[in-house]
Amino acid sequence: MAFKPANNIQDLQYFGEFGGVNPSISDSSTYTFLSAKTMFDTFEGNADGCYLYSRHSSPSNLYLGEALAAMEGTETANVTASGMGAITPVILQLCGSGDHVVSSRTIYGGTYAFLKNFTPRMGINTSFVDITKLDIVEASITKQTKIIFCESVSNPLLEVADLKGLAQLARKYDLKLVVDNTFSPLSISPIQLGADIVIHSLTKFINGSSDTVGGVVCGSQNFINDLRNVNDGACMLLGATMDSLRAASVLKNLRTLHIRMQQHSKNGLYLAKKFEADGLRTVYPGLESHPSHELFKSMMNPQYGFGGMLTIDVGSLEKANELMELMQKRNLGYLAVSLGFYKTLFSAPGSSTSSEIPEEEQKEMGLSDGLIRFSIGLDADIQRTYEMMRACMEELNILNDTLETA
């Protein structure tokens, strides 16, 4: 039977304590006990259904975690205060001094900076590789390697990871495959393809309203228990706990994720085809020209499409900035980082979300100055949006410049 992530979310039923159609928000930092023994048992992790302190867990956070675990098909999940608050504990839980990580070279700038600049202080080193070439990934694995880390669809170059192939390598060498699925919720289900742990920045598509920062780790019950362990759990001890009010807000928005992803993907595919036909250097997994188009198709849950992220290259940072400023002036979107908002968001990654990556490494991976990353919004009339964007490009002579240098 096909995996249907939206059904798994929909099938969860929560009632508020007074019969509300939304679960009641547990707006408490600490919880009371009728006996000292129950408090002790809860500290030891032996009292199911009891809550001690909201850094450990809270009802609101557990509701959201259960829904996200259902979406990804894992036993359970732990929500965190940010996407980086999910990524960093996972790496630190799985690795110690002397250990090694094999990571995609095209990943979110914050993740890159953590692996490149921070974890070496603790004796954890990383090899950054072209994740699309399995032979290179395998050649980078050493006896000290503990993790293969990748993004399903990479930020910002939109490279697609062969999750089945990477999972086979992980099993062959007894490694954990950790996948950041932020760009492709519902469209790709990494656990079904062999991943061990799935991470999301809830800030993006899953929440969808750009009003909350959050993250989640989806995995086995044993691994999530390890993260929450009061003695040596990285989530517990680093303290990146999501607030209960925010967890309740994300849970409400999660209910409409399937509808939003369908519209993001529909609009993304429409614009990508138009931009490519205009001669712009366009990257979008739904285009047949994308080198991993067929791979994405083989992994995807087709009803949710190829996602809402695309890039175009207009040749220079000056042109990119001019275009983004003009599009914002014409109310076609916002010059802003992040993604998954109802309005289109655009940025030049080389000078924003990927600025932590040194310039020479940006060039090596193909991240050019003129690259614009679009998070396509939920526009009802995407044809009108395209026509207005094209008018902006014509006004700045971008289409002619692009064709002349192609």
N, C-alpha and C positions, 0 to 999 in steps of 0.2 A: 504494500500500500504506500502511495506517495506521501511524503512528509508534508504536512500542511500547517505551517507555523501560526498563521492567523487563527485557524480553528482552535489550536491549542490555547491561545490567549483567550479567545471568546468563550471557551468551555469552562474557564475558571469562574466560580461564583462566590462573590463576597457580599455580605450584608453588614451594614453598620450595626452597632450594638442596640440602636433604637429602631431598627428596621430600615435604615437608609439604604438607597440603592448603591451608594458608595460606602466603602468601609470607613468606620470612624477613625479619625486621626488621633494617634497616641501622642499627645503634646506634653510628654514628660521626659525629663532627662534621667530620672531614677524611679525605681519601683519598690513598693512595700511588700513585706512578707508577713504571713501570720505566724511563722515560727522561724527561729534561728537556724534550725536544721535545714529547712528548705533553702534559705539563703546560702548556706554552706554547699548544699548539693548543686545549686545553680552555678556557683563559682567553679565547681568541679565539672560542670557541663553535664550533669546527670538529672536535670529536672526539666523535662520537655514541657513546653508551654509556659514556662516562667521567665520573667524578664528581670534583669538586674540593673542595668545601666545602659543608656542608649548608645554608647560607643560599642558595646557588645552586640546588641541587636534591639530592635523595637518592632512592634506589630506592623507599623506602616512600612518599614523597610523590608520586612519579611514578605508582606503582600506583594510589593513591587518585585522583589527578588524571585518569588515564586512564578510570577507572570513572565519575567524575562527568561527564566530557566525553561518554562514551557515553550516560549518562542524559539529558543535555540536547541531544545531537545536534550537538555542536561538534567542531572539529578537535582541540582539546586543552584543558587547564585548568591553572590554577596554584592550589595550596592555600595558605592563609595561617593565621596564628595566631589570627584572630578574624574575625567578620563585618565589623567596621569595618576590619580589616586587609585586607579585599578591596575594600570600597567606596572607601576614601580613595585608594589608589593608582590605581584606574581613573580617578577624576575628575582626579587630578593628572597622569596620563599623557596624558589627552585634552585638558586645558585648561591654558592659561598666562595670564600677566598680560594683562588686557583682554578675556578670553573670558567667555562667558555660558552659564549652564545654565538650562533650563526644567525644573522639578521639580514633581511632585505635592506639594500642600500637606499631605496626610496621609501621612506616612512615619514610620519609626522615629525616635524622639527624637534618638538619636545622629547619625543621618544629617542630620536637620534642623539640629542644632547645628553640624555640620561645615560645611554649606553656608551657613548663616545667619551664623555667628560667626567661623569660622576661615578659609575660603577668601577672603573679602574682603581679608584681610591680604596676600594674594598677587595681588590685582587680579582675582579671579574672583568674579563676582556671579551671583546666582540669582533668578529669578522663580518664586515658589510659586503654583501655579494649581490650579484644579479639574480634575484630570486626566481626569475623565469627560466633559468638554465639549471636543470636538476643536476647535471654533471658537475657544475661549479659548486653548487650547494654541497654535494656529497664530498667533493675534494677538500672542502673547508672544515669538515667534521674531524675533530680530534678526540683523543681519549678523555679529554677534559670537558668536552661539549655536553651541555645539559639541555639546551633549548634550541629549537628552530623557531624564530620569530618572524612573522610577516603580517602584512595587511591583505585582506582578500582582494581589495582594489586599492592600489597604493596612492598615498598622498604625497605630492600632487600630480604625479605623472600618469596615474590611472593604469599602471601595469597590473596585470591579473596573475595571481599566484595559482599554480597548479596544486590545489590542496590535496587531491588524491595522491599525486606523486610525492609531495612533501610528507604526507602521512606515512607512506610506505617507507621513506627514508627514516623517519622518526622511529618507526617500529623496528626497522633493521638494526639501528644503532642504540635502541633503548633510550630514546630522547622524548621530550615533550614538545609537541607542536602547539604553539601559542599563536592564535590568530586574532588580530584586531579587525573586527567586522563593521566598523563605524560607517563606512561608505556604502554598505550594501545590506542593511537589515531587511529581512524577509526574502530579498532577492537571492541571497546565498546563505546556506545553512552549513557552516563549517564542520560541526560535529557529525553531521550525516556523511561528510566526505572524509572523516578520519581524524579531525583535529581533536586535541585533548582539552584545550581550554579556549574559550572565546571571550573576548573583551569588547566592550563598546564604550565610547563616550556618549552618555545619554544626553549630553548637551545638544547634540546634533539632530539627526532625523527622528530619533525615537521620541524625544520630547517635542521638538518641532516648532516651538514658539520663542526660542532665543531668550528665555527668561530664567533659565535654571542651568547650573553647572552640575554635572553628575557623571558617574561611571558605574560599570558593573563587570564582575568576573563571573562567568558561567562555567561550571565544571562539575566534577564528581563530588559526592557528599564528603568523602575523605579529604579531598583537597581543600574544599571550602572550610571544613572543620579545622584543618591545619592553619589556614589564613586567620581564623578567628580565635585560635588558641591563646589563652590569657598569658601563657608563659613564653611562647616563641612564635606566635602568629604575626606575620608582617602587617596584615590589615589591622589587627587589634592594636599592635604596639606603635605603628606609625600614625594611627588615629585619624585617617581620612574618612570620617563617617558622614554619611548623607543625613541631612536634617529631615525629620519626619514630615514636616509640612511640604518640603520639596518632593519627597518620595510619593506622597499622596497626589501631588500635582502631576508628576510624570506618569503615574499609573493611569490617571484619567486620560492623558494625551495618548498613551500607548494604545488605547482602544480604537483610535482612528488611524493608526499607523498604516494599515493595509490600504486604506483609501488614499492617504497622502502619498505613499510610495508609488502607487499606480499613476497618479497625476504627475509627480516629479519625473518619473520615467518617461511617460508619454511626452511631456514637454521637452525633456532632455533630448530624446531621440529626434523630435521634430526640428529643434534648433540645430542639432549636430548635422543632420542631413542638409539643411539649408546652408549652414556655414561652409560645409565641405563643398557643396555645389558652387558656392561663390568663390572658391579658390583659396579659402583660408586653411591654414594648417590646423586641422581639427582632430582632437583625440577624444573618442567616446567608445566604450566597449560595445555599444550597439551598432556601430558602423562596421561594415564588412572589411574596411581598410585597417581596422584595429588588429594588430598582430595576434591578439589573444581572443578575437571575437568568437571563434568556434569553441575555444576552451571555456569561455564564460557561458556560452549556450549549453554546454554539456554539464555544467555545475548548477545552473540557476533554477529557481522556482519560477517558471515562465510568466505566471500571472502578474508578477511584480516588476518585470522589465529589467532594464540595464542600469537603473539608478538615475540620480539627478545631477551627477557631476560630469562636467566636460571641461576641456581646455581648448583655447585657441592661441596661436602665436602670431602676434602682430609685428614682430621684428625688432622692437626696441622697448626699453622701459619707458622712455619718453612717450612713445605712441600708446603704450598700454595705459599709462596714467592719464593721458588726455582722453582716451576712449572711456575709461571708467568714470572719470569726473563728469564727462558729458552725459553718459548714460544715467548717472545719479541725478544730474540736473534735470533730465527729462523724465524722472520718476520711473525708470526701468529697473531699478534695483538699488542696492546700497553698496558703497565702497567699504567693505567690512570683511574681517576674517570670520571664521566659523562657517557653518553650513546647515542645511535642513530647515531654513526659515520659510515662511509662506511667501516672502519676497525673494527675488533673486539676489544673491550676494556674490560679489566679485572682488578678487584681490590678485596682486602679482606675488606669487609664492616666494620667489627668490629674495624679495625684500620684506617679506612678512612671515608667513607660517613656516617657511623653510629657511629663514635667515640664520638659524643656528648652524646650518651646514656650510662649511667653508666654500668660497667661490669656486676654487679649483675642483672641488668634489661635485658641486652643482653642475659644472660644465661637463665633467666626466659622465655623470648620469643622464645628461641631456636636458637639464633644467635651465632654460634660456631666459635672458633678461626680459624678453617680450612676451613671455607666457602669462596668460590670464586664466585663472581658475574660476569657473562659474559653478555655483550651487544654484541650480535652476529652481525657480519658485513654482507656486501653484496657480499661475495665471490661467484664467478661464478662457481667454482668447489669445492663444499662443501665436497665431498668425499675425495679429496686430503687434504683439511684442517683437516678433522677428522683423517686421517691416520698420518699426521704430529703431531697432538696433542697427539695421542695415543703413538707415538714413544717417545715423550717427557716424557709422564707418565711412559712408560716402562723403559726409561733411569734412571729415579729417583725412580724406584721400587714402584711407587704410587699405581698401580693397585693391586699388590700382597698385599701391606700393607692394602689397603682398604678392600680387600676380607677377610683377616685374622681377621680384627676387626669388620666385619659386623655381 
